Amino acid sequence: MGAVANDQRIELIVDSLAFQKRVKMIYDCADLNWLGLTPFDLIGGFCEADQQLLLSFCAENPHFHIVSCDGERRYNRFLPDFRIYYLAAGERNPYLVCNPWVNPLRPIIDEDVFGKWCCEPHEVNRRRKG
């Protein structure tokens, strides 16, 4: 978890698991179809053309809100002219941002993966000498 202070706002940046747990994005197409919405992909994403549809749906159903996605980060609020939008039914904090690269274990995981990757040629080379 991290935080960023901009001129306009302060954002709380969390990893993907924490974001999903708090925001509860709806990925299931069957659930979205039951609500009368048709996403453009198999994981519940809506495109720019669906902005007005989502805004009117959320106005009629205040339990839901829109999550904007720019391809990598997800913002827990509606931002116009973004590539992908999702519907969510959880926490509505507009300053909550998902950045998948913010994972406290990521440096350890990367170090382990790169360590194994670098050691493998060394082990192969050692076996050839013996």
DSSP file (Angstrom, degrees, kcal/mol; ACC not computed):
  #  RESIDUE AA STRUCTURE BP1 BP2  ACC     N-H-->O    O-->H-N    N-H-->O    O-->H-N    TCO  KAPPA ALPHA  PHI   PSI    X-CA   Y-CA   Z-CA
    1    1 A M              0   0    0      0, 0.0     2,-0.3     0, 0.0    13,-0.2   0.000 360.0 360.0 360.0 142.6    0.0    0.0    0.0
    2    2 A G  E     -A   13   0A   0     11,-2.9    11,-2.7   100,-0.1     2,-0.3  -0.901 360.0-134.7-148.9 175.9    1.2    3.5   -0.8
    3    3 A A  E     -A   12   0A   0     -2,-0.3     2,-0.4     9,-0.2     9,-0.2  -0.993   8.4-163.1-141.3 147.8   -0.1    7.0   -1.2
    4    4 A V  E     -A   11   0A   0      7,-2.2     7,-3.0    -2,-0.3     2,-0.6  -0.995   9.3-150.4-130.5 135.6    0.4    9.8   -3.7
    5    5 A A  E     +A   10   0A   0     -2,-0.4     5,-0.2     5,-0.2     2,-0.2  -0.936  21.1 176.8-108.8 118.1   -0.4   13.5   -3.2
    6    6 A N        -     0   0    0      3,-3.5    -2,-0.0    -2,-0.6     0, 0.0  -0.474  47.2 -96.3-104.0 180.0   -1.3   15.4   -6.4
    7    7 A D  S    S+     0   0    0     -2,-0.2     3,-0.1     1,-0.2    -1,-0.0   0.880 124.1  33.5 -63.9 -37.3   -2.4   19.0   -6.8
    8    8 A Q  S    S-     0   0    0      1,-0.2     2,-0.3     0, 0.0    -1,-0.2   0.810 127.1 -10.3 -90.4 -31.8   -6.0   17.9   -6.9
    9    9 A R        -     0   0    0     86,-0.0    -3,-3.5     2,-0.0     2,-0.5  -0.939  56.4-109.4-158.2 171.2   -6.2   14.9   -4.5
   10   10 A I  E     -A    5   0A   0     -2,-0.3     2,-0.4    -5,-0.2    -5,-0.2  -0.973  35.3-156.5-111.4 131.6   -4.4   12.3   -2.4
   11   11 A E  E     -A    4   0A   0     -7,-3.0    -7,-2.2    -2,-0.5     2,-0.7  -0.904  11.3-143.5-114.1 138.6   -4.7    8.8   -3.7
   12   12 A L  E     -Ab   3  96A   0     83,-2.7    85,-2.9    -2,-0.4     2,-0.5  -0.889  21.3-156.5 -97.5 113.5   -4.4    5.6   -1.7
   13   13 A I  E     +Ab   2  97A   0    -11,-2.7   -11,-2.9    -2,-0.7     2,-0.3  -0.811  18.9 169.6 -98.9 125.9   -2.6    3.0   -4.0
   14   14 A V  E     - b   0  98A   0     83,-2.7    85,-2.5    -2,-0.5    88,-0.2  -0.813  33.8 -99.5-127.9 167.8   -3.2   -0.7   -3.2
   15   15 A D     >  -     0   0    0     -2,-0.3     4,-2.3    83,-0.2     5,-0.2  -0.276  44.5 -94.4 -82.3 176.0   -2.4   -3.9   -4.9
   16   16 A S  H  > S+     0   0    0      1,-0.2     4,-2.5     2,-0.2     5,-0.2   0.874 120.8  49.9 -61.7 -42.8   -4.9   -5.9   -7.0
   17   17 A L  H  > S+     0   0    0      1,-0.2     4,-2.2     2,-0.2    -1,-0.2   0.922 113.0  45.6 -65.9 -44.0   -6.0   -8.3   -4.2
   18   18 A A  H  > S+     0   0    0      2,-0.2     4,-1.9     1,-0.2     5,-0.2   0.891 113.1  51.5 -65.3 -39.0   -6.7   -5.5   -1.7
   19   19 A F  H  X S+     0   0    0     -4,-2.3     4,-3.1     2,-0.2     5,-0.4   0.940 111.6  45.8 -63.4 -47.5   -8.5   -3.4   -4.4
   20   20 A Q  H  X S+     0   0    0     -4,-2.5     4,-1.9     1,-0.2    -1,-0.2   0.887 111.3  53.1 -64.2 -38.6  -10.8   -6.3   -5.4
   21   21 A K  H  < S+     0   0    0     -4,-2.2    -1,-0.2    -5,-0.2    -2,-0.2   0.884 119.1  34.5 -64.0 -38.4  -11.5   -7.2   -1.8
   22   22 A R  H  < S+     0   0    0     -4,-1.9    69,-3.0    -5,-0.2    -2,-0.2   0.891 126.9  35.0 -83.9 -41.8  -12.6   -3.6   -1.0
   23   23 A V  H  < S-     0   0    0     -4,-3.1    67,-2.1    67,-0.3    66,-0.5   0.799  85.7-149.7 -88.5 -31.3  -14.2   -2.5   -4.3
   24   24 A K     <  -     0   0    0     -4,-1.9    65,-1.9    -5,-0.4    -4,-0.1   0.971  15.4-158.5  57.9  61.3  -15.8   -5.8   -5.3
   25   25 A M  B     -C   88   0A   0     63,-0.2     2,-0.7    -5,-0.1    63,-0.3  -0.411  16.1-122.5 -66.4 145.7  -15.7   -5.4   -9.1
   26   26 A I        +     0   0    0     61,-3.2    61,-0.5     1,-0.2    -1,-0.1  -0.833  41.3 160.7 -97.1 111.2  -18.2   -7.6  -11.0
   27   27 A Y        +     0   0    0     -2,-0.7     2,-0.5    59,-0.1    -1,-0.2   0.626  41.8 102.0-101.7 -18.4  -16.3   -9.8  -13.5
   28   28 A D     >  -     0   0    0      1,-0.2     4,-1.9    15,-0.1     3,-0.2  -0.564  56.5-157.7 -78.2 118.9  -19.0  -12.4  -14.1
   29   29 A C  H  > S+     0   0    0     -2,-0.5     4,-2.8    13,-0.4     5,-0.2   0.833  92.6  58.7 -64.1 -33.1  -20.8  -11.9  -17.4
   30   30 A A  H  > S+     0   0    0      2,-0.2     4,-2.0     1,-0.2    -1,-0.2   0.906 106.5  48.0 -64.3 -40.3  -23.8  -13.9  -16.2
   31   31 A D  H  > S+     0   0    0      2,-0.2     4,-1.4     1,-0.2    -2,-0.2   0.913 113.2  47.5 -64.1 -42.5  -24.3  -11.5  -13.3
   32   32 A L  H  <>S+     0   0    0     -4,-1.9     5,-2.8     1,-0.2     4,-0.3   0.890 111.0  50.9 -67.0 -39.6  -24.0   -8.5  -15.6
   33   33 A N  H ><5S+     0   0    0     -4,-2.8     3,-1.2     1,-0.2    -1,-0.2   0.881 106.6  55.2 -63.9 -37.2  -26.4  -10.0  -18.1
   34   34 A W  H 3<5S+     0   0    0     -4,-2.0    -1,-0.2     1,-0.3    -2,-0.2   0.838 105.9  52.2 -63.6 -32.4  -28.9  -10.6  -15.2
   35   35 A L  T 3<5S-     0   0    0     -4,-1.4    -1,-0.3     2,-0.2    -2,-0.2   0.525 125.6-105.3 -79.4  -5.8  -28.6   -6.8  -14.4
   36   36 A G  T < 5S+     0   0    0     -3,-1.2     2,-0.4    -4,-0.3    -3,-0.2   0.649  82.2 121.5  91.4  16.9  -29.4   -6.1  -18.1
   37   37 A L      < -     0   0    0     -5,-2.8    -1,-0.3    -6,-0.1    -2,-0.2  -0.880  47.7-155.0-114.8 145.8  -25.9   -5.1  -19.1
   38   38 A T        -     0   0    0     -2,-0.4    -9,-0.0    -3,-0.1    -5,-0.0  -0.923  12.9-153.1-122.0 105.7  -23.8   -6.7  -21.8
   39   39 A P        -     0   0    0      0, 0.0     7,-0.2     0, 0.0     6,-0.1  -0.307  17.0-130.5 -72.4 161.2  -20.0   -6.3  -21.4
   40   40 A F  S    S+     0   0    0      5,-2.3     2,-0.2     3,-0.0     6,-0.2   0.630  86.4  38.2 -88.7 -13.4  -17.7   -6.3  -24.5
   41   41 A D  S >  S-     0   0    0      4,-0.9     3,-0.9     1,-0.0     0, 0.0  -0.766  89.6-102.6-129.9 178.6  -15.3   -8.9  -23.1
   42   42 A L  T 3  S+     0   0    0      1,-0.2   -13,-0.4    -2,-0.2    -1,-0.0   0.542 112.6  57.8 -81.1  -6.8  -15.4  -12.1  -21.0
   43   43 A I  T 3  S-     0   0    0    -15,-0.1    -1,-0.2   -14,-0.1   -15,-0.1   0.037 121.3 -93.5-113.8  27.3  -14.2  -10.4  -17.8
   44   44 A G  S <  S+     0   0    0     -3,-0.9    43,-0.4     1,-0.2     2,-0.2   0.683  70.8 153.4  80.5  19.8  -17.0   -7.8  -17.5
   45   45 A G        -     0   0    0    -18,-0.1    -5,-2.3    41,-0.1    -4,-0.9  -0.588  27.7-157.5 -86.2 145.1  -15.3   -4.9  -19.2
   46   46 A F  B     -D   85   0A   0     39,-2.7    39,-2.4    -2,-0.2     2,-0.1  -0.912  13.5-134.0-117.2 147.4  -17.2   -2.1  -20.9
   47   47 A C    >   -     0   0    0     -2,-0.3     3,-1.7    37,-0.2    37,-0.2  -0.315  34.5 -88.8 -95.5-179.8  -15.8    0.2  -23.6
   48   48 A E  G >  S+     0   0    0     35,-0.4     3,-1.6     1,-0.3     4,-0.3   0.824 123.0  62.5 -57.8 -34.3  -15.9    4.0  -24.1
   49   49 A A  G 3  S+     0   0    0      1,-0.3     3,-0.3     2,-0.1     4,-0.3   0.712  97.7  58.5 -66.4 -19.5  -19.1    3.7  -26.1
   50   50 A D  G <> S+     0   0    0     -3,-1.7     4,-2.5     1,-0.2    -1,-0.3   0.337  73.8 103.6 -91.8   6.6  -20.9    2.3  -23.0
   51   51 A Q  H <> S+     0   0    0     -3,-1.6     4,-2.6     1,-0.2     5,-0.2   0.929  82.4  44.6 -55.3 -50.9  -20.1    5.3  -20.8
   52   52 A Q  H  > S+     0   0    0     -3,-0.3     4,-2.4    -4,-0.3    -1,-0.2   0.880 111.9  53.3 -65.3 -38.2  -23.6    6.8  -20.9
   53   53 A L  H  > S+     0   0    0     -4,-0.3     4,-2.2     2,-0.2    -1,-0.2   0.929 112.0  44.9 -60.7 -46.2  -25.2    3.4  -20.4
   54   54 A L  H  X S+     0   0    0     -4,-2.5     4,-2.6     2,-0.2     5,-0.2   0.899 112.0  51.9 -66.5 -40.9  -23.2    2.8  -17.2
   55   55 A L  H  X S+     0   0    0     -4,-2.6     4,-1.8    -5,-0.2    -2,-0.2   0.922 112.7  44.5 -62.5 -43.6  -23.8    6.3  -15.9
   56   56 A S  H  X S+     0   0    0     -4,-2.4     4,-1.8     2,-0.2    -1,-0.2   0.880 112.8  52.3 -69.1 -36.2  -27.5    6.0  -16.3
   57   57 A F  H  X S+     0   0    0     -4,-2.2     4,-1.9    -5,-0.2    -2,-0.2   0.926 111.3  46.4 -63.6 -43.9  -27.5    2.4  -14.8
   58   58 A C  H  < S+     0   0    0     -4,-2.6    -1,-0.2     1,-0.2    -2,-0.2   0.816 109.2  55.0 -69.8 -29.9  -25.5    3.7  -11.7
   59   59 A A  H  < S+     0   0    0     -4,-1.8    -1,-0.2    -5,-0.2    -2,-0.2   0.879 113.9  41.2 -67.7 -36.6  -27.9    6.7  -11.3
   60   60 A E  H  < S+     0   0    0     -4,-1.8    -2,-0.2     1,-0.3    -1,-0.2   0.780 123.7  39.7 -79.1 -27.9  -30.9    4.2  -11.2
   61   61 A N    ><  -     0   0    0     -4,-1.9     3,-2.0    -5,-0.2    -1,-0.3  -0.783  66.2-178.9-124.3  85.0  -29.0    1.7   -9.0
   62   62 A P  T 3  S+     0   0    0      0, 0.0    -1,-0.1     0, 0.0    -4,-0.1   0.593  74.4  75.5 -66.5  -9.0  -27.0    3.7   -6.4
   63   63 A H  T 3  S+     0   0    0      2,-0.0     2,-0.2     0, 0.0    -5,-0.1   0.760  94.1  61.8 -69.8 -23.6  -25.7    0.4   -4.9
   64   64 A F    <   -     0   0    0     -3,-2.0     2,-0.3    -6,-0.2    25,-0.2  -0.663  63.3-178.4-103.2 157.1  -23.3    0.2   -7.9
   65   65 A H  E     -E   88   0A   0     23,-2.1    23,-2.7    -2,-0.2     2,-0.3  -0.931  27.2-101.6-146.2 171.8  -20.5    2.4   -9.1
   66   66 A I  E     -E   87   0A   0     -2,-0.3     2,-0.5    21,-0.2    21,-0.2  -0.760  19.3-158.3-103.1 140.2  -18.1    2.6  -12.0
   67   67 A V  E     -E   86   0A   0     19,-2.7    19,-2.4    -2,-0.3     2,-0.4  -0.980  14.5-147.6-114.0 126.6  -14.4    1.7  -11.9
   68   68 A S  E     -EF  85  75A   0      7,-2.1     7,-3.4     9,-1.0     2,-0.4  -0.762  12.4-166.7 -96.7 140.0  -12.2    3.3  -14.7
   69   69 A C  E     -EF  84  74A   0     15,-2.8    15,-1.9    -2,-0.4    14,-0.5  -0.990  19.0-169.4-130.5 131.0   -9.2    1.4  -16.1
   70   70 A D        -     0   0    0      3,-2.0     4,-0.1    -2,-0.4    -1,-0.1   0.185  67.6 -84.8-101.8  17.1   -6.4    2.8  -18.2
   71   71 A G  S    S+     0   0    0      2,-0.4     3,-0.1     1,-0.1    -2,-0.0  -0.175 120.9  25.3 109.4 -38.5   -5.0   -0.6  -19.0
   72   72 A E  S    S+     0   0    0      1,-0.3     2,-0.2    26,-0.0    -1,-0.1   0.692 115.4  50.9-120.7 -53.0   -2.8   -1.0  -16.0
   73   73 A R        -     0   0    0     26,-0.1    -3,-2.0    27,-0.1     2,-0.4  -0.619  65.9-148.8 -91.8 150.9   -4.2    1.0  -13.1
   74   74 A R  E     -FG  69  98A   0     24,-1.8    24,-3.2    -2,-0.2     2,-0.4  -0.978   6.6-156.7-119.2 132.5   -7.8    1.0  -11.9
   75   75 A Y  E     -FG  68  97A   0     -7,-3.4    -7,-2.1    -2,-0.4     2,-1.6  -0.908  18.3-134.8-109.8 133.2   -9.5    4.1  -10.4
   76   76 A N  S    S+     0   0    0     20,-2.0     2,-0.3    -2,-0.4    20,-0.2  -0.207  83.5  57.1 -83.6  47.7  -12.4    3.6   -8.1
   77   77 A R  S    S-     0   0    0     -2,-1.6    -9,-1.0    -9,-0.1     2,-0.5  -0.969  95.1 -84.4-163.2 165.0  -14.4    6.4   -9.8
   78   78 A F        +     0   0    0     -2,-0.3    -2,-0.1   -11,-0.1   -11,-0.1  -0.695  40.7 179.8 -81.8 126.0  -15.7    7.4  -13.2
   79   79 A L    >   -     0   0    0     -2,-0.5     3,-0.7    -4,-0.1   -10,-0.1  -0.995  29.0-119.9-124.3 122.9  -13.1    9.2  -15.4
   80   80 A P  T 3  S+     0   0    0      0, 0.0   -32,-0.0     0, 0.0   -12,-0.0  -0.229  87.7  18.8 -66.0 151.3  -14.3   10.2  -18.9
   81   81 A D  T 3  S+     0   0    0      1,-0.2     2,-0.2   -33,-0.1   -33,-0.1   0.798  83.6 145.8  62.3  35.1  -12.6    8.9  -22.0
   82   82 A F    <   -     0   0    0     -3,-0.7    -1,-0.2     1,-0.1   -12,-0.1  -0.600  54.8-121.7 -92.7 163.9  -10.8    5.9  -20.4
   83   83 A R  S    S+     0   0    0    -14,-0.5   -35,-0.4    -2,-0.2     2,-0.4   0.908  87.7  20.6 -73.2 -43.3  -10.4    2.6  -22.3
   84   84 A I  E     - E   0  69A   0    -15,-1.9   -15,-2.8   -37,-0.2     2,-0.3  -0.961  60.5-167.2-134.6 144.6  -12.2    0.2  -20.1
   85   85 A Y  E     -DE  46  68A   0    -39,-2.4   -39,-2.7    -2,-0.4     2,-0.3  -0.963   4.8-166.5-129.0 148.1  -14.9    0.5  -17.4
   86   86 A Y  E     - E   0  67A   0    -19,-2.4   -19,-2.7    -2,-0.3     2,-0.4  -0.917  20.5-123.6-128.2 157.2  -16.1   -2.0  -14.8
   87   87 A L  E     - E   0  66A   0    -61,-0.5   -61,-3.2   -43,-0.4     2,-0.3  -0.835  31.1-172.5 -99.2 140.1  -19.1   -2.1  -12.6
   88   88 A A  E     -CE  25  65A   0    -23,-2.7   -23,-2.1    -2,-0.4   -63,-0.2  -0.935  24.3-168.5-134.8 156.2  -18.5   -2.5   -8.8
   89   89 A A        +     0   0    0    -65,-1.9   -65,-0.2   -66,-0.5   -64,-0.1   0.143  65.4  70.3-129.5  18.0  -20.6   -3.1   -5.8
   90   90 A G  S    S-     0   0    0    -67,-2.1   -67,-0.3     1,-0.3   -66,-0.1   0.081  91.7  -4.6-111.6-139.2  -18.3   -2.5   -2.9
   91   91 A E        -     0   0    0    -69,-3.0    -1,-0.3     1,-0.1   -69,-0.0  -0.288  50.6-156.8 -61.1 137.9  -16.5    0.5   -1.3
   92   92 A R        +     0   0    0     -3,-0.1    -1,-0.1   -28,-0.0   -26,-0.1   0.205  37.2 144.9-103.9  14.4  -17.0    3.8   -3.2
   93   93 A N    >   -     0   0    0      1,-0.2     3,-1.5     2,-0.1   -17,-0.2  -0.372  37.4-157.1 -57.3 111.6  -13.9    5.6   -2.0
   94   94 A P  T 3  S+     0   0    0      0, 0.0    -1,-0.2     0, 0.0   -18,-0.2   0.618  86.5  61.0 -71.6 -10.3  -13.0    7.7   -5.1
   95   95 A Y  T 3  S+     0   0    0    -20,-0.1   -83,-2.7   -19,-0.1     2,-0.5   0.381  76.8 108.3 -96.4   4.0   -9.3    8.1   -4.0
   96   96 A L  E <   -b   12   0A   0     -3,-1.5   -20,-2.0   -85,-0.2     2,-0.4  -0.711  48.4-176.7 -84.1 126.6   -8.7    4.3   -4.0
   97   97 A V  E     -bG  13  75A   0    -85,-2.9   -83,-2.7    -2,-0.5     2,-0.6  -0.978  18.8-142.5-128.4 136.4   -6.4    3.3   -6.9
   98   98 A C  E     +bG  14  74A   0    -24,-3.2   -24,-1.8    -2,-0.4   -83,-0.2  -0.872  20.4 173.5 -99.1 124.6   -5.2   -0.1   -7.9
   99   99 A N    >   -     0   0    0    -85,-2.5     3,-2.2    -2,-0.6   -26,-0.1  -0.958  21.1-155.0-126.8 112.3   -1.7   -0.5   -9.2
  100  100 A P  T 3  S+     0   0    0      0, 0.0   -84,-0.1     0, 0.0   -83,-0.1   0.682  91.6  64.1 -63.8 -15.6   -0.7   -4.1   -9.7
  101  101 A W  T 3  S+     0   0    0      1,-0.1     2,-1.3   -86,-0.1   -86,-0.1   0.559  80.8  87.6 -83.7  -7.7    3.0   -3.2   -9.3
  102  102 A V    <   +     0   0    0     -3,-2.2    -3,-0.2   -88,-0.2    -1,-0.1  -0.732  53.8 135.3 -93.4  90.3    2.4   -2.2   -5.7
  103  103 A N    >   -     0   0    0     -2,-1.3     3,-1.8   -88,-0.1   -89,-0.0  -0.978  51.9-144.6-136.9 119.8    2.8   -5.6   -3.9
  104  104 A P  T 3  S+     0   0    0      0, 0.0     4,-0.3     0, 0.0    -1,-0.1   0.774 103.4  47.4 -58.9 -24.0    4.9   -5.8   -0.8
  105  105 A L  T 3> S+     0   0    0      1,-0.2     4,-2.6     2,-0.1     3,-0.4   0.559  85.7  93.9 -91.2  -8.2    6.2   -9.2   -1.8
  106  106 A R  H <> S+     0   0    0     -3,-1.8     4,-3.2     1,-0.2     5,-0.3   0.885  82.6  50.2 -57.0 -45.8    7.0   -8.2   -5.4
  107  107 A P  H  > S+     0   0    0      0, 0.0     4,-2.3     0, 0.0    -1,-0.2   0.894 113.7  47.1 -60.6 -35.8   10.7   -7.4   -4.8
  108  108 A I  H  > S+     0   0    0     -3,-0.4     4,-2.3    -4,-0.3    -2,-0.2   0.921 113.9  47.0 -69.0 -43.2   11.2  -10.7   -3.0
  109  109 A I  H  X S+     0   0    0     -4,-2.6     4,-2.8     2,-0.2     5,-0.2   0.939 114.2  47.4 -63.3 -47.0    9.4  -12.6   -5.8
  110  110 A D  H  X S+     0   0    0     -4,-3.2     4,-3.0     1,-0.2     5,-0.3   0.911 112.0  50.1 -61.3 -42.7   11.4  -10.8   -8.5
  111  111 A E  H  X S+     0   0    0     -4,-2.3     4,-2.3    -5,-0.3    -1,-0.2   0.906 112.4  47.5 -62.9 -40.9   14.7  -11.4   -6.6
  112  112 A D  H  X S+     0   0    0     -4,-2.3     4,-2.4     2,-0.2    -2,-0.2   0.929 114.3  46.0 -65.7 -45.7   13.8  -15.1   -6.3
  113  113 A V  H  X S+     0   0    0     -4,-2.8     4,-2.5     2,-0.2    -2,-0.2   0.944 117.0  43.2 -64.1 -48.2   12.8  -15.5   -9.9
  114  114 A F  H  X S+     0   0    0     -4,-3.0     4,-2.4     1,-0.2     5,-0.2   0.862 112.0  55.0 -67.5 -34.3   15.9  -13.6  -11.2
  115  115 A G  H  X S+     0   0    0     -4,-2.3     4,-1.9    -5,-0.3    -1,-0.2   0.931 111.9  42.9 -62.1 -45.2   18.1  -15.5   -8.8
  116  116 A K  H  X S+     0   0    0     -4,-2.4     4,-1.7     2,-0.2    -2,-0.2   0.898 113.1  53.1 -65.9 -40.6   16.9  -18.8  -10.1
  117  117 A W  H  < S+     0   0    0     -4,-2.5    -2,-0.2     1,-0.2    -1,-0.2   0.889 112.9  43.4 -63.7 -39.8   17.1  -17.6  -13.7
  118  118 A C  H  X S+     0   0    0     -4,-2.4     4,-0.8     1,-0.2    -1,-0.2   0.822 113.0  52.0 -75.9 -31.1   20.7  -16.5  -13.3
  119  119 A C  H  X S+     0   0    0     -4,-1.9     4,-2.6    -5,-0.2     5,-0.2   0.784  94.9  71.7 -76.1 -26.6   21.8  -19.6  -11.4
  120  120 A E  H  X S+     0   0    0     -4,-1.7     4,-2.3     1,-0.2     5,-0.2   0.935  98.6  44.4 -60.8 -50.4   20.4  -22.1  -13.9
  121  121 A P  H  > S+     0   0    0      0, 0.0     4,-2.6     0, 0.0    -1,-0.2   0.885 112.8  54.5 -60.9 -34.5   23.0  -21.4  -16.6
  122  122 A H  H  X S+     0   0    0     -4,-0.8     4,-2.3     2,-0.2    -2,-0.2   0.923 108.9  47.2 -62.6 -44.2   25.7  -21.6  -13.9
  123  123 A E  H  X S+     0   0    0     -4,-2.6     4,-2.0     2,-0.2    -1,-0.2   0.903 112.1  50.0 -64.2 -41.8   24.5  -25.0  -12.8
  124  124 A V  H  X S+     0   0    0     -4,-2.3     4,-1.5     1,-0.2    -2,-0.2   0.920 111.7  48.5 -61.9 -43.7   24.4  -26.3  -16.4
  125  125 A N  H  X S+     0   0    0     -4,-2.6     4,-1.3     1,-0.2    -2,-0.2   0.890 109.6  52.3 -64.1 -40.3   27.9  -25.0  -17.0
  126  126 A R  H  X S+     0   0    0     -4,-2.3     4,-1.2     1,-0.2    -1,-0.2   0.880 106.7  53.3 -64.2 -38.4   29.1  -26.7  -13.7
  127  127 A R  H  < S+     0   0    0     -4,-2.0    -1,-0.2     1,-0.2    -2,-0.2   0.854 104.7  55.4 -66.0 -34.3   27.6  -30.0  -14.8
  128  128 A R  H  < S+     0   0    0     -4,-1.5    -1,-0.2     1,-0.2    -2,-0.2   0.853 105.4  52.5 -66.8 -33.9   29.5  -29.9  -18.1
  129  129 A K  H  <        0   0    0     -4,-1.3    -1,-0.2     1,-0.2    -2,-0.2   0.816 360.0 360.0 -70.9 -30.6   32.8  -29.5  -16.3
  130  130 A G     <        0   0    0     -4,-1.2    -1,-0.2    -3,-0.1    -2,-0.2   0.477 360.0 360.0 -83.3 360.0   32.3  -32.5  -14.1
